[in-house]
């Protein structure tokens, strides 16, 4: 079981990634971190998946592939692309 976490203080504290509230079509996403559901992102170790992208010159902008749920999914029909303008806050 693989689960994604994020840190904003160089590894001092790690938290599950808060999922988006709505889909790109405006439908609500019923997923809450306090219920064990979060956003999971594919990294460089995920076989066949594109890793997440960010740049120091574009502070806060992140583009990544992954899924919302209780663990990281590998099935194509479960993977989506996510975009953040606030570094995942």
C-alpha positions as CSV (number, residue, x, y, z in Angstrom):
1,X,0.0,0.0,0.0
2,X,1.5,3.3,-1.1
3,X,0.4,6.6,0.4
4,X,1.6,10.2,-0.5
5,X,2.7,12.7,2.0
6,X,3.9,16.3,1.8
7,X,6.2,18.5,3.9
8,X,6.7,22.2,3.9
9,X,9.5,22.4,6.5
10,X,12.3,20.2,5.0
11,X,10.9,17.0,6.5
12,X,10.2,18.2,10.0
13,X,6.5,17.3,9.7
14,X,4.8,15.2,7.1
15,X,1.1,15.3,6.2
16,X,-1.3,13.6,3.8
17,X,-2.1,15.7,0.8
18,X,-5.4,17.4,0.9
19,X,-7.5,16.4,-2.1
20,X,-9.3,18.8,-4.3
21,X,-12.9,19.7,-3.4
22,X,-14.2,19.4,-7.0
23,X,-13.4,17.6,-10.2
24,X,-12.5,19.6,-13.4
25,X,-16.2,19.3,-14.3
26,X,-17.3,20.9,-11.0
27,X,-18.6,17.7,-9.4
28,X,-17.9,17.4,-5.6
29,X,-15.2,14.9,-4.5
30,X,-16.2,13.0,-1.3
31,X,-12.7,12.6,0.1
32,X,-11.5,13.9,3.5
33,X,-8.0,13.4,5.0
34,X,-9.5,12.9,8.5
35,X,-11.4,9.9,7.1
36,X,-8.2,8.3,5.5
37,X,-8.8,9.7,2.0
38,X,-6.2,12.0,0.4
39,X,-4.5,12.9,-2.9
40,X,-1.7,10.6,-4.0
41,X,0.9,11.6,-6.6
42,X,3.0,9.4,-8.9
43,X,6.8,10.2,-8.5
44,X,9.9,9.1,-10.4
45,X,9.7,5.6,-8.9
46,X,6.1,5.0,-10.2
47,X,6.6,2.8,-13.3
48,X,5.3,4.1,-16.5
49,X,4.0,7.4,-14.9
50,X,5.0,11.0,-15.4
51,X,6.5,12.5,-12.2
52,X,5.2,15.7,-10.7
53,X,6.7,19.0,-12.0
54,X,7.5,22.3,-10.3
55,X,10.0,25.1,-10.7
56,X,11.8,27.5,-8.4
57,X,10.9,30.3,-10.8
58,X,7.2,29.4,-10.6
59,X,6.7,29.3,-6.8
60,X,3.7,27.3,-5.7
61,X,2.8,25.9,-9.1
62,X,2.8,22.1,-9.3
63,X,1.5,19.7,-12.0
64,X,1.3,16.0,-11.2
65,X,-0.5,12.8,-12.0
66,X,-2.2,10.7,-9.4
67,X,-5.5,9.9,-7.8
68,X,-7.8,10.6,-4.9
69,X,-8.5,7.7,-2.5
70,X,-7.0,5.7,0.4
71,X,-3.8,4.7,-1.5
72,X,-1.9,5.3,-4.8
73,X,-3.5,3.6,-7.7
74,X,-1.8,2.3,-10.9
75,X,-4.8,1.6,-13.0
76,X,-5.1,4.0,-15.9
77,X,-8.8,4.7,-15.3
78,X,-8.0,5.9,-11.7
79,X,-5.1,8.3,-12.6
80,X,-5.8,12.0,-13.3
81,X,-3.7,15.1,-13.8
82,X,-3.7,17.7,-10.9
83,X,-2.6,21.3,-10.9
84,X,-1.9,23.5,-7.9
85,X,-1.3,27.2,-7.7
86,X,-0.6,27.2,-3.9
87,X,2.1,24.4,-3.6
88,X,-0.6,22.0,-2.4
89,X,-1.7,24.0,0.6
